[in-house]
Amino acid sequence: MKKVVFTFLIVLFAMSTWSKNKKIPLLGDKAPSFKENSTNGILNFPEDFGKSWKILFSHPLDFTAVCTSELCGLAYYQKKFDSLDVKIAVVSIDEIERHLLWKEFMERAMNDDGGAVKINYPIVADLSGKVSKKYGMLQVSMNDRRDVRGVFIIDPDNIIQSISFYPMSVGRNMDEIWRTIAALQLTQKENVLTPYNWKPGDDVLVPHQPYTLDELKENPDLKNQYYNKGEFMWFKRMKRP
């Protein structure tokens, strides 16, 4: 009996240690919740964004060149993200006063390009680092208490569907973030797959042969809806010829 109890305690300790050392939520995990101050007031994430898709976007430091270009990019792409019902939250360890000054600076810089652009998404002040730790954005190998460039894409059920991290010197591609969400929404809705370099409107893959010979006899138009390349790559036409 003592041996059984001892084994159970070892397993429990191992599971507890693994849990504590888990630095990043994984694909399919529930998005960790947090409540923090932001440039739009107190944010309860992801609950405040309801059944929308969500992006959690981390950056290393306010008033730096790459970060400024990225957050301006998010503002420029706001309408495109709105078209997919995507809500955005940005997080770093800077204090709220610095975030507000930075936001004012960016809006002024963007408006100098001709046309009023506003930053509508909240910039979270994660001064304690709790949010960043929950999402694995403070990575030990960086030897720095600054967030890496992280992107978490979260679905309406608050399940993490995509995770990306970028090096300090490389800015993120807004087209790729938008494309990934468009692909995720389509594949979930229609049970299809997207091939390499897919863009909205392109043909998609189906996970199995879409019809039998008998079904084709009954509905000859199926041949115009689908085509194959090789024995196992079946495509669905998104634009009819």
C-alpha positions in Angstrom: 0.0 0.0 0.0 2.8 2.4 0.9 4.4 1.7 -2.5 1.1 2.5 -4.3 0.8 5.8 -2.4 4.4 6.7 -3.0 4.0 6.0 -6.8 0.8 8.1 -6.8 2.6 11.0 -5.2 5.5 10.8 -7.7 3.0 11.0 -10.6 1.1 13.9 -9.0 4.4 15.8 -8.5 5.5 15.1 -12.1 2.1 16.4 -13.4 2.3 19.4 -11.2 5.9 20.2 -12.3 4.9 19.8 -16.0 2.0 22.1 -15.5 4.1 24.8 -13.8 6.8 24.5 -16.5 4.4 24.7 -19.4 5.5 28.0 -20.9 3.0 28.3 -23.7 -0.6 27.2 -24.3 -0.9 24.8 -27.2 -3.1 24.6 -30.3 -6.5 23.3 -29.2 -6.1 24.7 -25.7 -8.6 27.1 -24.1 -7.2 30.7 -24.3 -6.0 31.8 -20.9 -8.2 34.5 -19.4 -6.9 37.7 -17.9 -8.2 41.1 -16.6 -5.9 44.1 -17.1 -6.0 47.8 -17.8 -5.7 48.9 -21.4 -5.9 52.0 -23.5 -9.6 51.3 -23.8 -10.2 50.7 -20.1 -10.3 47.4 -18.2 -10.2 44.4 -20.6 -11.5 41.0 -19.7 -9.9 38.8 -22.3 -11.2 36.9 -24.2 -14.7 37.1 -22.7 -15.2 40.8 -23.6 -14.9 39.9 -27.3 -17.8 37.5 -27.2 -18.3 35.1 -30.1 -15.9 37.0 -32.4 -12.6 35.6 -33.6 -9.7 37.1 -31.6 -6.1 38.1 -32.2 -3.8 38.5 -29.2 -0.7 40.3 -30.4 2.4 40.9 -28.2 5.2 43.3 -28.8 8.5 44.0 -27.0 8.5 47.7 -26.4 6.6 50.9 -27.1 8.2 53.7 -29.2 10.4 51.3 -31.2 10.5 51.2 -34.9 9.4 47.7 -35.8 6.7 47.6 -33.1 5.4 51.0 -34.2 5.1 49.9 -37.9 3.3 46.7 -36.8 0.7 48.5 -34.7 0.1 51.0 -37.4 -0.3 48.1 -39.8 -3.0 46.6 -37.5 -4.8 49.9 -37.6 -4.6 50.1 -41.4 -6.0 46.6 -41.6 -8.8 47.2 -39.1 -11.5 47.1 -41.8 -10.2 43.9 -43.3 -10.2 42.3 -39.9 -13.7 43.7 -39.2 -14.9 41.9 -42.4 -14.0 38.6 -40.7 -15.5 39.6 -37.4 -12.0 39.7 -35.7 -11.3 41.6 -32.5 -7.7 42.5 -31.7 -5.9 43.0 -28.4 -2.2 44.0 -28.1 -0.1 43.4 -25.0 3.3 44.4 -23.7 4.8 45.1 -20.3 4.8 48.9 -20.7 2.7 51.0 -18.3 -0.6 52.5 -19.4 0.6 56.1 -19.6 3.3 55.1 -22.1 0.8 53.2 -24.1 -1.5 56.2 -24.3 1.4 58.5 -25.4 2.5 56.0 -28.0 -1.1 55.6 -29.3 -1.4 59.3 -29.7 2.0 59.5 -31.6 1.0 56.6 -33.9 -2.4 58.1 -34.8 -0.7 61.4 -35.6 2.0 59.7 -37.7 -0.6 57.7 -39.7 -2.8 60.8 -40.3 0.2 62.5 -41.8 -0.1 60.0 -44.7 -3.3 61.6 -45.7 -6.5 60.4 -44.0 -7.7 59.9 -40.4 -6.7 56.6 -39.0 -7.6 55.6 -35.4 -6.3 52.8 -33.2 -9.5 51.2 -32.0 -8.1 48.0 -30.5 -6.9 48.0 -26.8 -3.2 48.0 -25.9 -2.9 46.1 -22.6 -0.6 47.3 -19.9 0.9 44.0 -18.6 3.2 45.7 -16.1 3.3 42.7 -13.8 4.1 40.3 -16.7 1.2 37.9 -15.7 -0.4 38.0 -19.1 2.8 37.5 -20.9 3.7 34.5 -18.7 0.3 32.9 -19.3 0.9 33.0 -23.1 4.6 32.2 -23.1 5.6 35.6 -24.4 8.5 36.1 -22.0 10.9 33.5 -23.3 13.9 32.7 -21.1 16.3 32.2 -24.0 15.8 35.9 -24.9 17.5 36.9 -21.5 15.2 39.9 -21.4 12.0 40.9 -19.6 10.4 41.9 -22.9 7.7 40.1 -24.8 8.6 38.4 -28.0 6.6 39.1 -31.2 3.7 36.7 -30.6 0.4 36.2 -32.5 -2.4 34.0 -31.0 -5.5 33.4 -33.2 -8.4 32.3 -31.1 -11.8 31.1 -32.4 -15.3 32.1 -31.2 -15.3 29.3 -28.6 -12.0 30.8 -27.2 -9.9 27.8 -28.5 -6.4 28.7 -29.8 -6.2 27.8 -33.5 -2.9 29.3 -34.5 0.3 30.4 -32.7 3.2 32.3 -34.3 6.4 33.8 -32.8 8.8 36.2 -34.7 12.3 37.4 -33.9 12.9 40.8 -32.6 14.2 42.2 -35.9 11.4 40.9 -38.2 8.1 42.7 -38.5 4.9 40.6 -38.9 3.0 40.2 -42.1 -0.6 41.5 -41.7 -1.7 39.8 -45.0 -0.6 36.5 -43.6 -2.4 36.9 -40.3 -5.6 37.9 -42.2 -5.1 35.0 -44.7 -4.7 32.5 -41.8 -8.0 33.6 -40.2 -9.8 33.5 -43.5 -8.5 30.0 -44.1 -9.5 28.8 -40.6 -13.0 30.2 -41.0 -13.5 28.5 -44.3 -12.0 25.1 -43.3 -14.2 25.0 -40.2 -17.3 26.0 -42.0 -17.0 23.7 -45.1 -14.8 20.8 -44.0 -12.2 21.6 -46.6 -8.4 22.1 -46.5 -6.3 24.9 -48.0 -3.2 24.1 -50.2 0.1 26.0 -50.1 0.0 29.7 -50.9 -3.9 29.6 -50.8 -5.6 33.0 -50.9 -9.4 33.7 -50.4 -11.2 32.7 -53.6 -8.7 30.0 -54.6 -9.6 26.4 -55.0 -9.4 24.2 -51.9 -8.6 20.6 -51.1 -11.2 18.1 -49.8 -10.1 15.5 -47.3 -11.5 12.5 -49.4 -12.7 11.7 -52.9 -15.8 13.8 -53.1 -18.1 11.4 -55.1 -18.5 7.8 -56.3 -19.1 6.7 -59.8 -22.7 6.1 -59.0 -23.1 9.6 -57.6 -21.4 11.0 -60.7 -23.9 9.2 -62.9 -26.8 10.7 -61.0 -25.3 14.2 -61.0 -22.8 14.7 -63.9 -22.3 18.3 -62.7 -20.1 17.0 -59.9 -17.3 16.7 -62.4 -17.3 20.5 -62.9 -17.3 21.1 -59.1 -14.3 18.9 -58.3 -11.1 17.8 -60.0 -8.0 15.8 -58.9 -4.3 15.9 -59.3 -2.9 12.4 -58.8 -4.8 9.8 -56.8 -5.3 11.6 -53.5 -5.3 15.3 -54.2 -8.9 16.3 -54.8 -9.8 19.9 -55.2 -13.1 21.8 -55.0 -13.6 24.7 -57.4 -14.4 27.9 -55.6 -15.0 29.7 -58.8 -17.0 27.8 -61.4 -15.5 27.7 -64.9 
